[in-house]
């Protein structure tokens, strides 16, 4: 509303939102005066004592502990299927039958051939006996003629004829015996064929190899199966579903520290409010790559007494890989605080003998000393690496260029690793790598610590295990130290917080 002098009355008009907002600002500032000066102060936290649990999140698929694919070793038409999906079966139970007519006929044919072969063997054995009689008679005749020849009662030709008869009879006997051996070999071959034919006949009845539940059926009566090159899959049987497994996909960055025996809790979408507990049984060495991401399979065993969990369900897992009780800890927000230039101007306390620049390289020098390198070689490497990393360290130590800190640290670590490969011999490199492995869970981090005079100074602190809410303090802080997590405005209930405009610059 506005007042018109000419008309000496109130006139109803729409209010301009900008004019209204400006009026409210003037009122808030105290009758149009200058805004009151706010008091900015450091917001801090001190180390506390508590438990820190490292949890790895993953997804996986529920699978039976034992799963058997039941196939057919013979081809034919399915004449009967005796089980269906979800049927409970026992070892040796009949699942299906294939038409046995042709297989039974083959068995009968081979049985007939065996009977014929046995009869033939009997004939061959009679031939052997006949040949033996002929040989004995020929030997007797030869003996008589040899006596008569000595008495010159017969001619030389008659003696040679008797000798020839003995030779022929001997050959006939050997031939008859060989025929018997051949017939017996043929009989054994037929017997083997009969065993195979009977086995094929038995295979027309498909039996369950284990106790379990049919979770898949791929045939119906009347369907023809072909087993010429490979056994076709007819059924899938899962062993007792009261014991199940979860095959969890673990990305490579979460593999460290994961081992058999770790506790895992998981839920499925069907029962989101009913967590199930399991145990990591195996971390498989075989890797798999999906969209350039390397992952591994961890097998978690769990109980399923009510059979609510079904094969194929998706499990959302939380795997506890490490627990540290009563550890000194800080909120993870202390690592995210980055002071703005205004914060540094007002609160930073500079130290003339600061060694922050050197602290970036001191872990490397400490490792070289730990693995037994002489101090002269450590100093020699110092003279080599310090000039090469000077620019990187300057950027890392510049609090106003926090966006460059991470890439510069990565580049500096790569440079250090490349130079150490040529500076150290094979055994020294192996020892250095082992030392890095021992320290992989401990990392130096630069935090801002409040001083008694209301300022803050940068300090290198060693942090360890983190669970996403708290991080372990390994070294560099006492229980009475106050770590800065933000800069706030005193008397502002809304927080009035600042952190150089960066996430994590606020304290709570």
C-alpha positions in Angstrom: 0.0 0.0 0.0 1.1 3.6 -0.6 -0.4 6.9 0.5 -1.4 9.6 -2.1 -1.4 13.3 -1.0 -3.4 14.3 -4.0 -6.3 12.0 -3.2 -5.8 12.1 0.6 -6.5 8.4 0.9 -4.8 5.0 0.9 -4.5 3.4 -2.5 -4.3 -0.4 -2.9 -1.3 -1.3 -5.1 0.9 -4.4 -5.5 4.1 -4.4 -3.5 7.5 -4.9 -5.3 9.2 -8.0 -3.8 12.7 -6.4 -4.2 11.6 -3.3 -2.3 10.1 -5.5 0.5 13.4 -7.6 0.8 15.4 -4.4 1.0 13.2 -3.1 3.8 13.6 -6.3 5.7 17.4 -6.1 5.3 17.4 -2.5 6.7 15.4 -3.6 9.6 17.6 -6.5 10.4 20.7 -4.3 10.2 19.3 -2.0 12.8 17.4 1.0 11.3 19.6 1.0 8.1 22.9 1.2 10.0 26.0 -0.9 9.3 25.9 -4.7 10.2 27.3 -5.6 13.6 30.7 -7.1 13.5 30.6 -10.9 14.1 33.2 -12.7 16.2 34.8 -15.7 14.4 36.2 -18.6 16.4 37.8 -22.0 15.8 35.6 -25.1 16.2 37.6 -28.0 17.5 37.4 -31.6 18.7 39.8 -33.6 20.9 40.7 -37.3 20.6 38.2 -39.7 22.3 38.4 -43.4 23.1 36.1 -45.9 21.4 35.9 -48.8 19.0 36.7 -48.5 15.3 35.4 -51.1 12.9 36.4 -51.4 9.3 33.5 -52.5 7.2 33.6 -53.5 3.5 30.4 -53.1 1.6 29.6 -55.5 -1.2 26.8 -57.2 -3.2 26.6 -60.9 -4.0 24.4 -63.7 -5.1 23.0 -66.5 -3.0 24.0 -70.0 -4.3 23.6 -73.5 -2.9 26.6 -75.0 -1.1 26.4 -77.9 -3.6 24.7 -77.8 -7.0 24.7 -80.7 -9.4 23.7 -80.7 -13.1 22.0 -84.0 -13.9 22.3 -85.0 -17.5 21.7 -88.0 -19.8 24.5 -90.2 -21.1 22.3 -91.8 -23.8 20.0 -90.4 -26.5 16.4 -91.1 -26.8 12.8 -90.0 -26.2 11.8 -89.1 -22.7 8.8 -91.2 -21.8 8.4 -90.2 -18.1 9.3 -87.3 -15.8 8.7 -88.1 -12.2 9.8 -84.8 -10.5 9.1 -81.2 -10.9 10.5 -77.8 -9.7 11.1 -77.7 -5.9 10.7 -81.5 -5.6 12.7 -83.0 -2.7 14.7 -86.0 -3.9 17.0 -88.6 -2.3 20.1 -90.2 -3.6 19.2 -92.9 -6.2 15.6 -91.7 -6.7 14.2 -92.0 -10.2 13.9 -88.6 -11.9 13.0 -89.5 -15.4 13.0 -92.4 -17.9 14.1 -92.6 -21.5 12.5 -95.1 -23.9 14.6 -98.3 -23.3 13.2 -100.3 -26.3 16.3 -100.0 -28.6 18.7 -100.4 -25.7 16.9 -103.6 -24.5 16.9 -104.9 -28.1 20.7 -104.4 -28.4 21.2 -106.3 -25.2 19.2 -109.2 -26.5 21.1 -109.2 -29.8 24.5 -109.3 -28.0 23.2 -112.1 -25.7 22.4 -114.2 -28.8 25.8 -113.5 -30.4 27.4 -114.6 -27.2 25.5 -117.9 -27.2 26.6 -118.4 -30.8 30.2 -117.6 -29.9 30.2 -120.1 -27.1 28.8 -122.8 -29.4 31.5 -122.0 -31.9 34.1 -122.4 -29.2 32.8 -125.8 -28.4 33.1 -126.8 -32.0 36.7 -125.5 -32.1 37.6 -127.4 -29.0 36.2 -130.6 -30.7 38.4 -129.8 -33.7 41.4 -129.6 -31.3 40.6 -133.0 -29.9 40.2 -134.5 -33.5 43.5 -132.9 -34.5 45.2 -134.4 -31.4 43.9 -137.9 -32.3 45.1 -137.5 -35.9 48.5 -136.4 -34.6 48.8 -139.3 -32.2 47.9 -141.8 -35.0 50.4 -140.2 -37.4 53.2 -140.5 -34.8 52.4 -144.2 -34.2 52.5 -144.8 -38.0 55.8 -143.0 -38.2 57.3 -145.2 -35.4 56.2 -148.4 -37.1 57.6 -147.4 -40.5 60.9 -146.3 -39.0 61.3 -149.9 -37.6 60.3 -151.4 -41.0 62.7 -149.0 -42.8 65.5 -150.2 -40.5 64.7 -153.8 -41.6 64.6 -152.6 -45.2 61.0 -153.8 -45.4 59.7 -150.4 -46.8 61.1 -147.8 -49.1 62.4 -144.4 -48.4 59.3 -142.8 -49.9 57.0 -144.6 -47.5 59.0 -143.4 -44.5 59.0 -139.8 -45.8 55.2 -140.0 -46.3 54.7 -141.0 -42.6 56.9 -138.1 -41.6 54.9 -135.7 -43.7 51.6 -137.0 -42.1 53.0 -136.2 -38.6 53.9 -132.7 -39.7 50.5 -132.0 -41.2 48.7 -133.4 -38.1 50.9 -131.1 -35.8 50.0 -128.1 -37.9 46.3 -128.9 -37.9 46.4 -129.2 -34.1 48.1 -125.8 -33.7 45.5 -124.3 -36.1 42.6 -125.7 -34.2 44.0 -124.4 -30.9 44.5 -120.9 -32.5 40.9 -120.9 -33.6 39.8 -121.7 -30.1 41.9 -118.7 -28.7 40.4 -116.4 -31.4 36.9 -117.5 -30.6 37.4 -117.0 -26.9 38.7 -113.5 -27.6 35.6 -112.7 -29.7 33.5 -114.0 -26.8 35.2 -111.7 -24.3 34.6 -108.8 -26.7 31.0 -109.7 -26.9 30.8 -109.9 -23.1 32.2 -106.4 -22.8 29.7 -105.1 -25.4 27.0 -106.8 -23.4 28.1 -105.0 -20.2 28.2 -101.7 -22.1 24.7 -102.3 -23.6 23.3 -103.2 -20.1 24.9 -100.0 -18.7 23.3 -97.9 -21.5 20.0 -99.7 -20.7 20.4 -98.7 -17.0 21.2 -95.2 -18.0 17.8 -94.8 -19.6 16.6 -94.4 -16.0 17.8 -91.0 -14.7 18.7 -91.1 -11.0 19.4 -88.4 -8.5 23.1 -88.4 -7.5 22.5 -86.5 -4.2 19.9 -85.6 -1.6 18.5 -82.2 -2.4 15.9 -80.1 -4.1 15.2 -79.8 -7.8 15.7 -76.1 -8.7 15.6 -76.5 -12.5 13.9 -78.9 -14.9 14.6 -78.7 -18.6 12.7 -81.6 -20.1 9.1 -82.8 -20.5 7.7 -86.2 -21.5 7.9 -86.8 -25.3 11.0 -84.6 -25.7 14.1 -86.2 -27.4 17.5 -85.8 -25.9 20.7 -86.1 -27.9 23.9 -87.1 -26.1 26.1 -87.5 -29.2 28.8 -84.9 -28.2 28.0 -83.9 -24.6 25.5 -84.9 -21.9 22.4 -82.7 -22.2 21.4 -81.1 -18.8 18.0 -82.3 -17.7 17.8 -81.2 -14.0 19.7 -79.0 -11.6 19.6 -80.3 -8.0 20.7 -78.2 -5.1 21.9 -79.9 -1.9 20.3 -79.1 1.4 19.3 -75.4 1.2 19.5 -75.0 5.0 23.2 -74.2 4.4 23.8 -71.6 1.7 26.7 -69.5 0.3 26.9 -66.0 -0.9 29.4 -65.2 -3.7 30.2 -61.6 -3.0 32.0 -59.3 -5.5 34.8 -57.5 -3.7 36.6 -54.7 -5.6 40.4 -54.8 -5.4 40.7 -51.7 -3.2 38.7 -53.6 -0.4 40.6 -56.9 -0.6 43.4 -55.8 1.8 42.6 -57.2 5.2 39.8 -59.4 4.0 40.4 -63.0 5.0 38.7 -66.3 6.0 37.0 -66.1 9.3 35.8 -62.5 9.0 32.2 -61.8 10.1 29.7 -60.7 7.5 26.1 -59.5 7.8 23.7 -59.3 4.9 20.2 -58.7 3.9 18.1 -59.5 0.8 15.5 -57.4 -0.8 12.7 -59.8 0.2 13.6 -59.4 3.9 15.3 -56.1 4.3 14.7 -55.8 8.1 16.0 -59.3 8.9 19.8 -59.4 8.7 21.6 -62.7 8.4 25.1 -63.4 9.8 27.7 -65.4 8.0 31.4 -66.1 8.0 33.9 -65.5 5.1 35.1 -69.0 4.1 37.3 -68.1 1.1 38.7 -65.3 -1.0 39.2 -66.7 -4.4 42.4 -65.7 -6.2 40.8 -65.6 -9.7 40.1 -62.0 -10.7 37.4 -60.7 -13.0 37.2 -57.5 -14.9 34.0 -55.5 -15.6 34.2 -52.0 -17.1 37.9 -51.8 -16.3 37.2 -52.6 -12.6 39.0 -55.5 -11.1 37.2 -57.5 -8.5 37.4 -60.8 -6.6 34.9 -63.3 -5.3 34.6 -63.8 -1.5 32.5 -66.9 -0.4 30.4 -66.4 2.7 28.7 -69.3 4.4 25.5 -68.9 6.3 22.6 -70.9 7.7 19.1 -70.9 6.1 17.1 -73.1 8.5 13.7 -71.9 7.2 14.7 -72.0 3.6 13.6 -68.4 3.1 16.7 -67.5 1.2 16.5 -68.8 -2.4 19.3 -69.4 -4.9 19.8 -66.3 -7.1 18.7 -63.7 -4.5 20.8 -60.6 -4.3 22.6 -60.1 -0.9 23.7 -56.7 0.3 26.7 -57.4 2.6 28.7 -55.6 5.3 31.9 -57.5 6.0 33.8 -56.6 9.2 37.4 -57.0 8.3 39.0 -55.4 11.4 38.0 -54.2 14.9 40.1 -52.1 17.2 38.7 -51.7 20.7 39.3 -48.6 22.9 41.3 -46.8 20.3 42.1 -43.1 20.3 40.0 -41.6 17.6 38.8 -38.5 15.8 35.8 -37.8 13.6 36.7 -38.2 10.0 35.6 -34.6 9.3 39.0 -33.4 10.7 40.6 -34.6 7.4 38.2 -32.5 5.3 38.9 -29.1 6.9 40.7 -26.7 4.6 41.2 -23.1 5.9 40.4 -20.3 3.6 42.8 -17.4 3.0 40.8 -15.3 5.4 41.1 -18.1 8.0 44.8 -18.3 7.5 45.2 -14.5 7.8 43.3 -14.4 11.1 44.3 -17.7 12.8 47.4 -19.3 11.4 50.4 -19.3 13.7 53.7 -19.6 11.9 56.7 -21.2 13.3 60.2 -20.1 12.3 61.7 -23.6 12.6 58.8 -25.3 10.8 59.9 -28.5 9.1 56.6 -29.2 7.3 58.3 -29.3 3.9 60.8 -31.9 4.9 58.0 -34.0 6.5 56.7 -34.9 3.1 59.9 -36.8 2.4 60.8 -38.0 5.9 58.8 -41.2 5.7 60.8 -42.3 2.7 64.1 -41.5 4.5 62.9 -43.3 7.6 62.1 -46.5 5.5 65.5 -46.4 3.9 67.1 -46.3 7.4 64.8 -49.0 8.7 65.8 -51.5 5.9 69.5 -51.0 6.9 70.8 -48.5 4.4 73.9 -46.6 5.6 73.3 -43.0 6.5 75.7 -41.9 3.7 73.4 -43.5 1.1 70.3 -42.0 2.7 71.9 -38.6 2.5 73.0 -39.2 -1.0 69.4 -40.1 -2.0 68.2 -37.0 -0.1 70.4 -34.7 -2.2 69.0 -36.4 -5.3 65.2 -36.4 -4.5 64.8 -33.0 -2.7 65.5 -30.8 -5.8 63.4 -33.1 -8.0 60.3 -32.8 -5.8 60.7 -29.2 -4.7 57.9 -27.7 -6.8 55.5 -30.6 -5.9 56.2 -30.1 -2.2 55.6 -26.3 -2.5 52.2 -26.9 -4.0 51.3 -29.5 -1.4 52.3 -27.1 1.4 50.3 -24.3 0.0 46.9 -24.4 1.9 45.2 -22.2 -0.7 45.8 -24.8 -3.4 44.1 -27.8 -1.8 42.8 -28.9 -5.1 46.4 -29.6 -6.2 47.4 -31.6 -3.1 46.2 -35.0 -4.1 47.5 -35.0 -7.7 50.8 -33.6 -6.5 51.1 -36.3 -3.9 50.4 -39.0 -6.5 53.0 -37.5 -8.9 55.6 -37.2 -6.1 55.1 -40.8 -4.9 55.5 -42.0 -8.5 58.7 -40.1 -8.9 60.0 -41.5 -5.6 59.1 -45.0 -6.6 60.8 -44.7 -10.1 64.0 -43.3 -8.6 64.2 -46.0 -5.9 63.9 -48.7 -8.6 67.3 -47.6 -9.9 68.8 -46.5 -6.6 68.2 -49.7 -4.7 69.3 -53.2 -5.6 66.9 -56.2 -5.8 67.1 -57.2 -2.2 66.9 -53.6 -1.0 63.8 -53.0 -3.1 62.2 -56.1 -1.7 62.8 -55.0 1.8 61.5 -51.5 1.1 58.3 -52.9 -0.5 57.8 -55.1 2.6 58.2 -52.0 4.9 55.7 -50.1 2.8 53.3 -53.0 3.2 53.7 -52.9 7.0 52.8 -49.2 6.9 49.9 -49.3 4.4 47.3 -48.9 7.1 49.1 -45.9 8.7 49.2 -42.7 6.8 50.6 -39.3 7.6 48.0 -36.5 7.4 48.3 -32.8 7.9 45.8 -31.5 10.5 45.3 -28.1 12.0 45.7 -28.0 15.8 44.5 -25.1 18.0 47.1 -23.3 20.1 46.5 -21.8 23.6 46.5 -18.3 22.2 43.5 -19.0 19.9 45.5 -19.6 16.8 46.1 -22.8 14.8 49.1 -24.5 13.5 49.6 -27.3 11.0 50.8 -30.6 12.4 51.6 -34.0 10.7 49.5 -36.7 12.5 49.6 -40.4 11.7 46.1 -41.9 11.2 45.2 -45.5 10.9 42.0 -47.5 10.6 38.8 -45.7 9.6 35.2 -46.9 9.7 33.7 -43.9 7.8 32.7 -42.1 11.0 35.9 -42.2 13.1 39.6 -42.5 12.3 42.2 -44.0 14.5 44.9 -41.7 15.9 48.2 -43.6 15.8 50.7 -40.8 16.7 51.2 -37.0 16.7 48.4 -36.0 19.1 47.8 -36.0 22.8 44.5 -36.4 24.5 44.5 -32.7 25.4 45.1 -31.4 21.8 42.3 -29.7 20.1 42.0 -30.4 16.3 40.3 -27.7 14.2 37.3 -28.9 12.2 35.9 -25.5 11.1 35.7 -21.8 11.7 32.4 -20.6 13.1 30.7 -17.3 14.0 30.0 -16.9 17.7 26.4 -16.4 18.7 25.0 -17.7 15.4 22.6 -20.5 16.0 22.6 -21.5 12.4 26.3 -22.3 12.6 27.7 -19.3 10.8 30.4 -21.7 9.7 33.1 -21.3 7.2 35.8 -23.5 5.9 37.3 -21.7 3.0 34.2 -22.5 1.0 35.2 -26.2 0.9 33.2 -29.3 2.1 34.2 -30.4 5.5 35.1 -26.9 6.7 32.3 -27.0 9.2 32.3 -28.2 12.8 29.5 -29.9 14.7 
